[in-house]
Amino acid sequence: MATQQDYHKAMELVKRAMDHQMAGELEESIRLYKESIAVCPTADAYTYLGWAYSYQGKLDDAIAQCEIAIQIDPEFGNPYNDIGVYL
């Protein structure tokens, strides 16, 4: 079971991953999203991992990550929107 400390570490990794993604460093961003998920799986990390995959043209993988995000937090709106964009 993840602790609050795990959650905060995971979200810090998501922030770092997003910074790399915005800099065009997709492989590093993907690595950091996966590291975040390993620490504490969050809908944010799965959604943004999907977003990184979409930048690589891997739309099926992107949708699959969004579906996992929805399972984790059905009230987090981003993955629903992203799936619509990917389709």
N, C-alpha and C positions, 0 to 999 in steps of 0.2 A: 504494500500500500504506500502510495506516494505521500510525502509530508509537504507542509507548506514551504519548507526550504527547497524541496525538490521542485515544486511548482515554480517558485521564483527563479531557480536556476534554469529550468526549462524555458521559461519565458525570456530570460536574458539571452539564451542561445537563439531563440526565435528572432529577437531583435538584431543580434549579430548577423544571423543568416539573411535577414531582410536587407541589411546594409550591403552585404556582399552581392545579393541578388540585384539590387539597384545599381551596383557598380559593374554589373555584367559578369560577375564571377559565379556562374551557375553551379559549377561542381562543388565549390566551397560552400555555397549556400545550401545545397542539397545535403552535403555532409553534416552541416550544423543543424538543419531541420531534423535529420535522422538521429543525431546525438541528443537533441531536445526530446524527441519521442522516447528514446531509451531511458532518459532520466525520469520523465513524467509525460505520458501520452496526453496531448491536449488537442482539442478541435482546431486551435490556431495553427499548431505545427503541421498537422495533416493537411489543412486547407492551403497553407502557404507552400508546403512541399508540392502539392498539386499544382500550384501556381508556377513554381519553378519548372516542373515537368512540362507545363504548357508552353513555356518559353523555349523548350527544346523540341516542341512539336509532338510530344508524347501525350496526346489528348486522352487516350484510354487510361493511361496511368494517372493522369491528372484527375479524371473523374473518379477513379477508384479511391484516391486519397480523400477526395471530398465526401465520398460515401462513408468512409471510416469516420471522418470528422462529424458527420451527421449522427452516426451511431453514438459517438461520445457525448455530443451536446446538440440535441435536436433543435434547440432554440437559438443557436449561433447561425445567423443569417447568411454569412459570407459563402459557405460552401454551396448552398442552394443557388445563389446568384452565379457563382463560378461555373457550376455545371451547366446552367443555361447558356453562358457565354461559350463554353467549350463545345456544346452541341451546335 
